[in-house]
Amino acid sequence: MSRPQVLSDWTRELSIRMPHLSKPQVAVLAVLSYGMVVLQKCSYTTIALWLAMLEGRKFGTVRQQLREWYYDAQDKRGAHRRQIDVQACFAPLLRWVVQLWTGTTMALALDATALSDRFVVLSISVLYRSTGIPVAWTVLDAHRKGGWKGHWLRMLEQIRPSVPSEWTVLVLGDRGLYARWLFRHIVRMGWHPFLRINQQAKFRPEGQSHWYWLTDLVNQTGGLWYGSGTAFSSKDNHLRCTLVAWWGEGHKEAWFILTDLSGAKCEATWYGLRAWCEQGFKCLKRGGWQWQHTRMTDPARVARMWLTLAVATLWTVTLGSQVENGPTPEWPNLPDLRPLLGGVIAGVRPRRTRLVRLGWLWLNAQLSKIYPPPLPRQLVPEPWPGPPEGRWPLAPPPPMQKTYP
């Protein structure tokens, strides 16, 4: 039985986007990621069963072919076998996203996610319309001790060449990831850190000698303050930067964010984009590809599985984005769901359906009607959040005076 046209087209697309991979490597990557999209499962056994039925091949043969794709070279059968170098795929993957991107402003998130007590994955994701598209990752044994600094620096350098130097790139990270070396490295790359820090720290505004506790600058809901100066009173930890502080409605506490951008060129609300990478992790797990059910125990094999997860996510996110935008002259047959999705694009209300799910539904609808399959489409990011209501004056409040009974 011949191979479906959609799978052949997808294989050709991947060979163009991942030119460093061999033809056999691309072929299996295409099968795994396409099967994952159709079946909503990343299990290579399930995908092998489906492919054996689809193409009339022996299940054992197909399963072994897919299985060996995850192996190191020495674990494969036969001579002259090559293993997938996952790290070599990071730059082409981000370059693919850049080629589909509209505009010259992009936000990346650094974050870590865990799978039970087996793995910790350090991930860099492109933030796009309430989700995250992974473009670089490192899978670690959860029980093995060691620092993360080298991994973050390596991954940042690996993806750096993929983004044009004139682009504005915002790099967001939560409190647990802040480090002075990370802030400075991002600045040296020509990108802009937007890193949240714990509130148990001090800040000295430009031109002043007094150090303020962060909670003295913003200590109630609705408070907003920003300004340049020096963070951290300990001499060994001094950092020249801009502090952006905001306590938004509905938040349990204030955000304290360090960046190299001037206060006039950034908004505190931008930090809210970081939560999109959490939605991306959900798509990799129960909200999409069911990665939480994997039985793999080798971090290197899991890292290769993440490559299939990443390309499947990119494909479906682009399709979901197109459906959300509605019919265009190039795609007049797109379902017009704008009455249903209306306020989403304008940011009026949360999305009812994730882009991954929306793209999967459209792809399956096209396959059911035997239409030409839609391959990854243009990415049109939404505007970043605007300024919070009611800015406070830029001057810090006067020093707190202690009172004694």
Beta strands, then each sheet from edge to edge (+ up, - down):
strand 1: 105-115
strand 2: 119-128
strand 3: 131-141
strand 4: 168-173
strand 5: 192-196
strand 6: 202-205
strand 7: 212-213
strand 8: 224-231
strand 9: 239-246
strand 10: 255-259
sheet 1: 3+ 2- 1+ 4+ 5+ 10- 9+ 8- 6+ 7-
end
